Amino acid sequence: MKEGRLSSALQERYGIKNPVGKVLWHSLNEGGEIGVYDMKFGDTIVRNLLDEDITPVEEALHEHAARRENDRGRLQ
């Protein structure tokens, strides 16, 4: 997923006006399943979003080498 729409409950919790955000990072287990996402909505970054918190808007298949959650490639 490249972009996703945040659930209305989380939009309200984080005060996000534009609910469509870009995926910055996602976890990936050995089975190839994504556990959590970090996404950017305007100037707000929301970390550790579950799949059920997001509705895909734009999907894109991509491949990359595995990285750990404490990888420097993950924005702090």
N, CA, C and O atoms as a CHARMM CRD file, in Angstrom:
* protein
*
  304
    1    1 MET  N      0.85700  -1.17300   0.00000 PROA 1      0.00000
    2    1 MET  CA     0.00000   0.00000   0.00000 PROA 1      0.00000
    3    1 MET  C      0.89900   1.22900   0.00000 PROA 1      0.00000
    4    1 MET  O      1.86500   1.31500   0.75700 PROA 1      0.00000
    5    2 LYS  N      0.56500   2.15400  -0.84500 PROA 2      0.00000
    6    2 LYS  CA     1.30800   3.40000  -0.95600 PROA 2      0.00000
    7    2 LYS  C      0.61100   4.51900  -0.17000 PROA 2      0.00000
    8    2 LYS  O      1.26500   5.31800   0.50100 PROA 2      0.00000
    9    3 GLU  N     -0.70500   4.56300  -0.26300 PROA 3      0.00000
   10    3 GLU  CA    -1.51300   5.55300   0.45000 PROA 3      0.00000
   11    3 GLU  C     -2.70800   4.85400   1.07900 PROA 3      0.00000
   12    3 GLU  O     -3.19000   3.83900   0.57600 PROA 3      0.00000
   13    4 GLY  N     -3.18000   5.41600   2.19100 PROA 4      0.00000
   14    4 GLY  CA    -4.33500   4.84000   2.85500 PROA 4      0.00000
   15    4 GLY  C     -5.15900   5.89100   3.56500 PROA 4      0.00000
   16    4 GLY  O     -4.67700   6.98400   3.86400 PROA 4      0.00000
   17    5 ARG  N     -6.40500   5.54800   3.83000 PROA 5      0.00000
   18    5 ARG  CA    -7.33000   6.44000   4.53100 PROA 5      0.00000
   19    5 ARG  C     -7.43300   5.96000   5.97600 PROA 5      0.00000
   20    5 ARG  O     -7.71500   4.79100   6.23700 PROA 5      0.00000
   21    6 LEU  N     -7.20100   6.87000   6.89800 PROA 6      0.00000
   22    6 LEU  CA    -7.24200   6.58100   8.32400 PROA 6      0.00000
   23    6 LEU  C     -8.69200   6.45100   8.78900 PROA 6      0.00000
   24    6 LEU  O     -9.57200   7.16200   8.30300 PROA 6      0.00000
   25    7 SER  N     -8.93200   5.55100   9.72200 PROA 7      0.00000
   26    7 SER  CA   -10.28600   5.37600  10.26000 PROA 7      0.00000
   27    7 SER  C    -10.77500   6.67300  10.89400 PROA 7      0.00000
   28    7 SER  O     -9.97200   7.47500  11.37300 PROA 7      0.00000
   29    8 SER  N    -12.07000   6.87500  10.89700 PROA 8      0.00000
   30    8 SER  CA   -12.63500   8.12200  11.43200 PROA 8      0.00000
   31    8 SER  C    -12.34100   8.27500  12.92000 PROA 8      0.00000
   32    8 SER  O    -12.14700   9.39500  13.39200 PROA 8      0.00000
   33    9 ALA  N    -12.30400   7.18200  13.66500 PROA 9      0.00000
   34    9 ALA  CA   -12.00400   7.26200  15.09900 PROA 9      0.00000
   35    9 ALA  C    -10.59100   7.79600  15.32700 PROA 9      0.00000
   36    9 ALA  O    -10.37200   8.62300  16.21200 PROA 9      0.00000
   37   10 LEU  N     -9.64300   7.32700  14.53600 PROA 10     0.00000
   38   10 LEU  CA    -8.26600   7.80200  14.69500 PROA 10     0.00000
   39   10 LEU  C     -8.07100   9.19700  14.11900 PROA 10     0.00000
   40   10 LEU  O     -7.22500   9.95400  14.59700 PROA 10     0.00000
   41   11 GLN  N     -8.84700   9.54400  13.09900 PROA 11     0.00000
   42   11 GLN  CA    -8.80200  10.92000  12.58300 PROA 11     0.00000
   43   11 GLN  C     -9.14100  11.89300  13.70800 PROA 11     0.00000
   44   11 GLN  O     -8.47700  12.91300  13.89700 PROA 11     0.00000
   45   12 GLU  N    -10.17700  11.55500  14.43600 PROA 12     0.00000
   46   12 GLU  CA   -10.61900  12.40800  15.53800 PROA 12     0.00000
   47   12 GLU  C     -9.59100  12.41900  16.66400 PROA 12     0.00000
   48   12 GLU  O     -9.27200  13.48000  17.20100 PROA 12     0.00000
   49   13 ARG  N     -9.07100  11.24800  17.02700 PROA 13     0.00000
   50   13 ARG  CA    -8.10100  11.15100  18.12300 PROA 13     0.00000
   51   13 ARG  C     -6.85700  11.99000  17.86100 PROA 13     0.00000
   52   13 ARG  O     -6.36000  12.67200  18.75800 PROA 13     0.00000
   53   14 TYR  N     -6.34600  11.93800  16.60700 PROA 14     0.00000
   54   14 TYR  CA    -5.11100  12.65500  16.27400 PROA 14     0.00000
   55   14 TYR  C     -5.35600  14.03700  15.67700 PROA 14     0.00000
   56   14 TYR  O     -4.40000  14.75600  15.38800 PROA 14     0.00000
   57   15 GLY  N     -6.61200  14.42100  15.48700 PROA 15     0.00000
   58   15 GLY  CA    -6.93600  15.73700  14.94200 PROA 15     0.00000
   59   15 GLY  C     -6.50700  15.90800  13.49600 PROA 15     0.00000
   60   15 GLY  O     -6.06400  16.98300  13.09200 PROA 15     0.00000
   61   16 ILE  N     -6.64000  14.84500  12.72400 PROA 16     0.00000
   62   16 ILE  CA    -6.20700  14.87000  11.33100 PROA 16     0.00000
   63   16 ILE  C     -7.37700  15.27800  10.44000 PROA 16     0.00000
   64   16 ILE  O     -8.45000  14.67500  10.47800 PROA 16     0.00000
   65   17 LYS  N     -7.14200  16.31900   9.63600 PROA 17     0.00000
   66   17 LYS  CA    -8.21000  16.84200   8.78600 PROA 17     0.00000
   67   17 LYS  C     -8.25200  16.12100   7.42800 PROA 17     0.00000
   68   17 LYS  O     -9.33500  15.82000   6.92700 PROA 17     0.00000
   69   18 ASN  N     -7.09600  15.84600   6.83500 PROA 18     0.00000
   70   18 ASN  CA    -7.04300  15.10600   5.57400 PROA 18     0.00000
   71   18 ASN  C     -6.69500  13.65700   5.90800 PROA 18     0.00000
   72   18 ASN  O     -5.54900  13.36500   6.24800 PROA 18     0.00000
   73   19 PRO  N     -7.66000  12.74900   5.81900 PROA 19     0.00000
   74   19 PRO  CA    -7.45700  11.38300   6.28800 PROA 19     0.00000
   75   19 PRO  C     -6.63900  10.48200   5.36500 PROA 19     0.00000
   76   19 PRO  O     -6.36300   9.33700   5.72500 PROA 19     0.00000
   77   20 VAL  N     -6.24300  10.96700   4.18000 PROA 20     0.00000
   78   20 VAL  CA    -5.44100  10.15100   3.26900 PROA 20     0.00000
   79   20 VAL  C     -3.97400  10.46400   3.50100 PROA 20     0.00000
   80   20 VAL  O     -3.54100  11.61100   3.38600 PROA 20     0.00000
   81   21 GLY  N     -3.21300   9.42000   3.83100 PROA 21     0.00000
   82   21 GLY  CA    -1.79800   9.60800   4.13400 PROA 21     0.00000
   83   21 GLY  C     -0.90600   8.67000   3.34700 PROA 21     0.00000
   84   21 GLY  O     -1.37200   7.72700   2.70700 PROA 21     0.00000
   85   22 LYS  N      0.38000   8.94700   3.40800 PROA 22     0.00000
   86   22 LYS  CA     1.38500   8.14200   2.71000 PROA 22     0.00000
   87   22 LYS  C      2.07900   7.20200   3.68900 PROA 22     0.00000
   88   22 LYS  O      2.36900   7.57200   4.82700 PROA 22     0.00000
   89   23 VAL  N      2.33700   6.00000   3.23700 PROA 23     0.00000
   90   23 VAL  CA     3.06400   5.02300   4.05100 PROA 23     0.00000
   91   23 VAL  C      4.54000   5.39500   4.03500 PROA 23     0.00000
   92   23 VAL  O      5.14700   5.53200   2.97300 PROA 23     0.00000
   93   24 LEU  N      5.11200   5.55800   5.23800 PROA 24     0.00000
   94   24 LEU  CA     6.53300   5.84100   5.36400 PROA 24     0.00000
   95   24 LEU  C      7.33700   4.57400   5.60500 PROA 24     0.00000
   96   24 LEU  O      8.47100   4.44700   5.14200 PROA 24     0.00000
   97   25 TRP  N      6.74100   3.63700   6.33500 PROA 25     0.00000
   98   25 TRP  CA     7.43000   2.41900   6.75100 PROA 25     0.00000
   99   25 TRP  C      6.38200   1.37600   7.11200 PROA 25     0.00000
  100   25 TRP  O      5.26900   1.72100   7.50600 PROA 25     0.00000
  101   26 HSD  N      6.73700   0.09600   6.97800 PROA 26     0.00000
  102   26 HSD  CA     5.87600  -0.97400   7.47300 PROA 26     0.00000
  103   26 HSD  C      6.73500  -2.12900   7.94300 PROA 26     0.00000
  104   26 HSD  O      7.83400  -2.35000   7.43400 PROA 26     0.00000
  105   27 SER  N      6.22900  -2.85900   8.91200 PROA 27     0.00000
  106   27 SER  CA     6.91100  -4.06500   9.36300 PROA 27     0.00000
  107   27 SER  C      6.60900  -5.17100   8.36700 PROA 27     0.00000
  108   27 SER  O      5.68700  -5.05800   7.56000 PROA 27     0.00000
  109   28 LEU  N      7.38700  -6.23500   8.42800 PROA 28     0.00000
  110   28 LEU  CA     7.17100  -7.36500   7.54000 PROA 28     0.00000
  111   28 LEU  C      7.69700  -8.60400   8.24000 PROA 28     0.00000
  112   28 LEU  O      8.88000  -8.68200   8.57200 PROA 28     0.00000
  113   29 ASN  N      6.81100  -9.58100   8.46700 PROA 29     0.00000
  114   29 ASN  CA     7.26800 -10.79300   9.13600 PROA 29     0.00000
  115   29 ASN  C      7.84400 -11.77300   8.11500 PROA 29     0.00000
  116   29 ASN  O      7.82100 -11.52000   6.91100 PROA 29     0.00000
  117   30 GLU  N      8.35600 -12.88200   8.61100 PROA 30     0.00000
  118   30 GLU  CA     8.99400 -13.85800   7.73500 PROA 30     0.00000
  119   30 GLU  C      8.02100 -14.46600   6.72800 PROA 30     0.00000
  120   30 GLU  O      8.44200 -14.96300   5.68400 PROA 30     0.00000
  121   31 GLY  N      6.73400 -14.43000   7.03100 PROA 31     0.00000
  122   31 GLY  CA     5.71400 -14.94600   6.12300 PROA 31     0.00000
  123   31 GLY  C      5.29500 -13.93900   5.06800 PROA 31     0.00000
  124   31 GLY  O      4.43500 -14.23300   4.23800 PROA 31     0.00000
  125   32 GLY  N      5.89400 -12.74600   5.08900 PROA 32     0.00000
  126   32 GLY  CA     5.57300 -11.71800   4.10700 PROA 32     0.00000
  127   32 GLY  C      4.34900 -10.89700   4.45100 PROA 32     0.00000
  128   32 GLY  O      3.81900 -10.18900   3.59500 PROA 32     0.00000
  129   33 GLU  N      3.88400 -10.98000   5.70500 PROA 33     0.00000
  130   33 GLU  CA     2.69800 -10.22500   6.12300 PROA 33     0.00000
  131   33 GLU  C      3.11800  -8.95400   6.85400 PROA 33     0.00000
  132   33 GLU  O      4.07200  -8.94900   7.63200 PROA 33     0.00000
  133   34 ILE  N      2.38200  -7.88200   6.58600 PROA 34     0.00000
  134   34 ILE  CA     2.65600  -6.59900   7.23200 PROA 34     0.00000
  135   34 ILE  C      1.90900  -6.54700   8.55800 PROA 34     0.00000
  136   34 ILE  O      0.72300  -6.86700   8.62800 PROA 34     0.00000
  137   35 GLY  N      2.61800  -6.13800   9.61400 PROA 35     0.00000
  138   35 GLY  CA     2.00900  -6.04500  10.94000 PROA 35     0.00000
  139   35 GLY  C      1.52900  -4.64000  11.26100 PROA 35     0.00000
  140   35 GLY  O      0.37200  -4.44900  11.63600 PROA 35     0.00000
  141   36 VAL  N      2.40900  -3.65100  11.11600 PROA 36     0.00000
  142   36 VAL  CA     2.06500  -2.27000  11.43300 PROA 36     0.00000
  143   36 VAL  C      2.63900  -1.32700  10.37400 PROA 36     0.00000
  144   36 VAL  O      3.58400  -1.65800   9.65700 PROA 36     0.00000
  145   37 TYR  N      2.03300  -0.14700  10.30400 PROA 37     0.00000
  146   37 TYR  CA     2.45500   0.89600   9.37600 PROA 37     0.00000
  147   37 TYR  C      2.80300   2.16100  10.14300 PROA 37     0.00000
  148   37 TYR  O      2.22200   2.43700  11.19200 PROA 37     0.00000
  149   38 ASP  N      3.75300   2.93200   9.61700 PROA 38     0.00000
  150   38 ASP  CA     3.97600   4.31700  10.01400 PROA 38     0.00000
  151   38 ASP  C      3.52200   5.13600   8.81700 PROA 38     0.00000
  152   38 ASP  O      3.95100   4.88800   7.69000 PROA 38     0.00000
  153   39 MET  N      2.64200   6.12900   9.06300 PROA 39     0.00000
  154   39 MET  CA     2.10000   6.92000   7.95700 PROA 39     0.00000
  155   39 MET  C      2.17100   8.39700   8.26500 PROA 39     0.00000
  156   39 MET  O      2.19100   8.80600   9.42500 PROA 39     0.00000
  157   40 LYS  N      2.21100   9.20500   7.19600 PROA 40     0.00000
  158   40 LYS  CA     2.25900  10.65900   7.32600 PROA 40     0.00000
  159   40 LYS  C      0.97900  11.24800   6.75100 PROA 40     0.00000
  160   40 LYS  O      0.62100  10.99200   5.60100 PROA 40     0.00000
  161   41 PHE  N      0.30000  12.03600   7.56800 PROA 41     0.00000
  162   41 PHE  CA    -0.93000  12.74400   7.19000 PROA 41     0.00000
  163   41 PHE  C     -0.63200  14.23100   7.33000 PROA 41     0.00000
  164   41 PHE  O     -0.64300  14.76500   8.43900 PROA 41     0.00000
  165   42 GLY  N     -0.36700  14.89900   6.21600 PROA 42     0.00000
  166   42 GLY  CA     0.04600  16.30600   6.29400 PROA 42     0.00000
  167   42 GLY  C      1.37500  16.39300   7.02800 PROA 42     0.00000
  168   42 GLY  O      2.36500  15.80200   6.59700 PROA 42     0.00000
  169   43 ASP  N      1.40100  17.13300   8.14200 PROA 43     0.00000
  170   43 ASP  CA     2.61800  17.26700   8.94400 PROA 43     0.00000
  171   43 ASP  C      2.65500  16.29000  10.10800 PROA 43     0.00000
  172   43 ASP  O      3.60100  16.30200  10.89500 PROA 43     0.00000
  173   44 THR  N      1.64500  15.45000  10.22700 PROA 44     0.00000
  174   44 THR  CA     1.53500  14.53600  11.36100 PROA 44     0.00000
  175   44 THR  C      1.93900  13.12100  10.96400 PROA 44     0.00000
  176   44 THR  O      1.44500  12.57500   9.97800 PROA 44     0.00000
  177   45 ILE  N      2.84800  12.53400  11.74800 PROA 45     0.00000
  178   45 ILE  CA     3.24600  11.14100  11.54800 PROA 45     0.00000
  179   45 ILE  C      2.59200  10.30100  12.63400 PROA 45     0.00000
  180   45 ILE  O      2.70500  10.60300  13.82300 PROA 45     0.00000
  181   46 VAL  N      1.91300   9.25000  12.21400 PROA 46     0.00000
  182   46 VAL  CA     1.26900   8.32300  13.14500 PROA 46     0.00000
  183   46 VAL  C      1.96300   6.97900  12.98500 PROA 46     0.00000
  184   46 VAL  O      2.04300   6.43700  11.88200 PROA 46     0.00000
  185   47 ARG  N      2.46500   6.44500  14.09800 PROA 47     0.00000
  186   47 ARG  CA     3.23100   5.20200  14.07400 PROA 47     0.00000
  187   47 ARG  C      2.38900   4.01700  14.55500 PROA 47     0.00000
  188   47 ARG  O      1.41400   4.17100  15.29000 PROA 47     0.00000
  189   48 ASN  N      2.80100   2.84400  14.11300 PROA 48     0.00000
  190   48 ASN  CA     2.23000   1.57300  14.57700 PROA 48     0.00000
  191   48 ASN  C      0.73800   1.42300  14.31200 PROA 48     0.00000
  192   48 ASN  O     -0.00200   0.92200  15.15900 PROA 48     0.00000
  193   49 LEU  N      0.30100   1.85700  13.13600 PROA 49     0.00000
  194   49 LEU  CA    -1.10100   1.67600  12.74800 PROA 49     0.00000
  195   49 LEU  C     -1.32500   0.23100  12.30700 PROA 49     0.00000
  196   49 LEU  O     -0.52100  -0.33700  11.56800 PROA 49     0.00000
  197   50 LEU  N     -2.40800  -0.34300  12.76200 PROA 50     0.00000
  198   50 LEU  CA    -2.76400  -1.70300  12.36100 PROA 50     0.00000
  199   50 LEU  C     -3.49700  -1.67400  11.02900 PROA 50     0.00000
  200   50 LEU  O     -4.03400  -0.64300  10.62400 PROA 50     0.00000
  201   51 ASP  N     -3.51200  -2.80300  10.36300 PROA 51     0.00000
  202   51 ASP  CA    -4.18300  -2.91600   9.06800 PROA 51     0.00000
  203   51 ASP  C     -5.64500  -2.48900   9.15500 PROA 51     0.00000
  204   51 ASP  O     -6.16700  -1.86000   8.23500 PROA 51     0.00000
  205   52 GLU  N     -6.30400  -2.83300  10.26100 PROA 52     0.00000
  206   52 GLU  CA    -7.72500  -2.48800  10.38800 PROA 52     0.00000
  207   52 GLU  C     -7.96800  -0.99100  10.61900 PROA 52     0.00000
  208   52 GLU  O     -9.10900  -0.53100  10.55500 PROA 52     0.00000
  209   53 ASP  N     -6.89200  -0.22600  10.89000 PROA 53     0.00000
  210   53 ASP  CA    -7.00800   1.21700  11.07300 PROA 53     0.00000
  211   53 ASP  C     -6.98000   1.97200   9.75500 PROA 53     0.00000
  212   53 ASP  O     -7.25400   3.17100   9.71400 PROA 53     0.00000
  213   54 ILE  N     -6.64900   1.26900   8.67300 PROA 54     0.00000
  214   54 ILE  CA    -6.39500   1.92300   7.38400 PROA 54     0.00000
  215   54 ILE  C     -7.17600   1.23700   6.27200 PROA 54     0.00000
  216   54 ILE  O     -7.28200   0.01100   6.23800 PROA 54     0.00000
  217   55 THR  N     -7.72400   2.04500   5.36000 PROA 55     0.00000
  218   55 THR  CA    -8.33800   1.53200   4.13700 PROA 55     0.00000
  219   55 THR  C     -7.42600   1.91900   2.98000 PROA 55     0.00000
  220   55 THR  O     -7.17000   3.10700   2.78200 PROA 55     0.00000
  221   56 PRO  N     -6.92800   0.95300   2.21100 PROA 56     0.00000
  222   56 PRO  CA    -6.02700   1.29000   1.09800 PROA 56     0.00000
  223   56 PRO  C     -6.69400   2.21900   0.08800 PROA 56     0.00000
  224   56 PRO  O     -7.85400   2.03200  -0.27900 PROA 56     0.00000
  225   57 VAL  N     -5.94000   3.22100  -0.35200 PROA 57     0.00000
  226   57 VAL  CA    -6.40100   4.14100  -1.39400 PROA 57     0.00000
  227   57 VAL  C     -5.61100   3.87400  -2.66500 PROA 57     0.00000
  228   57 VAL  O     -6.17500   3.78600  -3.75600 PROA 57     0.00000
  229   58 GLU  N     -4.30000   3.74500  -2.51000 PROA 58     0.00000
  230   58 GLU  CA    -3.43000   3.42800  -3.64500 PROA 58     0.00000
  231   58 GLU  C     -2.49900   2.30400  -3.21600 PROA 58     0.00000
  232   58 GLU  O     -1.75700   2.42100  -2.24100 PROA 58     0.00000
  233   59 GLU  N     -2.55800   1.22500  -3.96100 PROA 59     0.00000
  234   59 GLU  CA    -1.71600   0.08000  -3.62800 PROA 59     0.00000
  235   59 GLU  C     -0.62000  -0.06600  -4.67100 PROA 59     0.00000
  236   59 GLU  O     -0.82200   0.21100  -5.85400 PROA 59     0.00000
  237   60 ALA  N      0.53200  -0.50200  -4.21300 PROA 60     0.00000
  238   60 ALA  CA     1.64800  -0.74600  -5.11400 PROA 60     0.00000
  239   60 ALA  C      2.47900  -1.87900  -4.54600 PROA 60     0.00000
  240   60 ALA  O      2.79900  -1.89200  -3.35800 PROA 60     0.00000
  241   61 LEU  N      2.82200  -2.81100  -5.38500 PROA 61     0.00000
  242   61 LEU  CA     3.67600  -3.90800  -4.97200 PROA 61     0.00000
  243   61 LEU  C      5.11300  -3.43000  -5.04100 PROA 61     0.00000
  244   61 LEU  O      5.52600  -2.81100  -6.02100 PROA 61     0.00000
  245   62 HSD  N      5.86100  -3.71800  -4.01200 PROA 62     0.00000
  246   62 HSD  CA     7.27900  -3.38500  -4.03200 PROA 62     0.00000
  247   62 HSD  C      8.04500  -4.43300  -3.25300 PROA 62     0.00000
  248   62 HSD  O      7.47900  -5.16000  -2.43700 PROA 62     0.00000
  249   63 GLU  N      9.32000  -4.50200  -3.51000 PROA 63     0.00000
  250   63 GLU  CA    10.17500  -5.45200  -2.81700 PROA 63     0.00000
  251   63 GLU  C     11.40000  -4.72700  -2.30000 PROA 63     0.00000
  252   63 GLU  O     11.90500  -3.79500  -2.92600 PROA 63     0.00000
  253   64 HSD  N     11.86500  -5.17000  -1.15100 PROA 64     0.00000
  254   64 HSD  CA    13.10600  -4.63800  -0.60300 PROA 64     0.00000
  255   64 HSD  C     13.65000  -5.62400   0.40300 PROA 64     0.00000
  256   64 HSD  O     12.94300  -6.52600   0.85200 PROA 64     0.00000
  257   65 ALA  N     14.89400  -5.45200   0.75000 PROA 65     0.00000
  258   65 ALA  CA    15.52400  -6.33300   1.73100 PROA 65     0.00000
  259   65 ALA  C     14.87800  -6.11800   3.09000 PROA 65     0.00000
  260   65 ALA  O     14.40200  -5.02600   3.39900 PROA 65     0.00000
  261   66 ALA  N     14.86700  -7.16200   3.89000 PROA 66     0.00000
  262   66 ALA  CA    14.29200  -7.06400   5.23700 PROA 66     0.00000
  263   66 ALA  C     15.09400  -6.10100   6.08400 PROA 66     0.00000
  264   66 ALA  O     16.32100  -6.05100   6.00100 PROA 66     0.00000
  265   67 ARG  N     14.37600  -5.32300   6.91400 PROA 67     0.00000
  266   67 ARG  CA    15.00500  -4.41100   7.86400 PROA 67     0.00000
  267   67 ARG  C     14.33800  -4.60600   9.20200 PROA 67     0.00000
  268   67 ARG  O     13.19000  -5.04300   9.27500 PROA 67     0.00000
  269   68 ARG  N     15.04000  -4.28900  10.24200 PROA 68     0.00000
  270   68 ARG  CA    14.51200  -4.41800  11.59500 PROA 68     0.00000
  271   68 ARG  C     13.82600  -3.12200  12.02000 PROA 68     0.00000
  272   68 ARG  O     14.06600  -2.06800  11.43100 PROA 68     0.00000
  273   69 GLU  N     12.97000  -3.20100  13.04400 PROA 69     0.00000
  274   69 GLU  CA    12.25400  -2.01900  13.52000 PROA 69     0.00000
  275   69 GLU  C     13.20500  -0.93500  13.99700 PROA 69     0.00000
  276   69 GLU  O     12.86100   0.24500  13.93500 PROA 69     0.00000
  277   70 ASN  N     14.39200  -1.29900  14.47200 PROA 70     0.00000
  278   70 ASN  CA    15.33700  -0.29300  14.96100 PROA 70     0.00000
  279   70 ASN  C     16.30500   0.14500  13.86000 PROA 70     0.00000
  280   70 ASN  O     17.33500   0.75300  14.14900 PROA 70     0.00000
  281   71 ASP  N     15.98200  -0.15800  12.60800 PROA 71     0.00000
  282   71 ASP  CA    16.81400   0.21800  11.47300 PROA 71     0.00000
  283   71 ASP  C     16.87700   1.73300  11.32200 PROA 71     0.00000
  284   71 ASP  O     15.89000   2.42900  11.56000 PROA 71     0.00000
  285   72 ARG  N     18.01900   2.23100  10.93200 PROA 72     0.00000
  286   72 ARG  CA    18.19200   3.67800  10.73500 PROA 72     0.00000
  287   72 ARG  C     17.33600   4.21000   9.58900 PROA 72     0.00000
  288   72 ARG  O     17.08600   5.41300   9.51500 PROA 72     0.00000
  289   73 GLY  N     16.88400   3.32800   8.69400 PROA 73     0.00000
  290   73 GLY  CA    16.02400   3.73800   7.59100 PROA 73     0.00000
  291   73 GLY  C     14.62400   4.13500   8.03400 PROA 73     0.00000
  292   73 GLY  O     13.88600   4.75800   7.27100 PROA 73     0.00000
  293   74 ARG  N     14.25400   3.78500   9.24800 PROA 74     0.00000
  294   74 ARG  CA    12.95400   4.15600   9.79200 PROA 74     0.00000
  295   74 ARG  C     13.09300   5.51200  10.45000 PROA 74     0.00000
  296   74 ARG  O     13.89300   5.68300  11.37000 PROA 74     0.00000
  297   75 LEU  N     12.32400   6.46600   9.98600 PROA 75     0.00000
  298   75 LEU  CA    12.40200   7.83200  10.51800 PROA 75     0.00000
  299   75 LEU  C     12.07500   7.85700  11.99100 PROA 75     0.00000
  300   75 LEU  O     11.17500   7.15300  12.44800 PROA 75     0.00000
  301   76 GLN  N     12.78600   8.64400  12.71400 PROA 76     0.00000
  302   76 GLN  CA    12.57700   8.76700  14.15500 PROA 76     0.00000
  303   76 GLN  C     11.56600   9.84800  14.46900 PROA 76     0.00000
  304   76 GLN  O     11.26500  10.09100  15.63700 PROA 76     0.00000
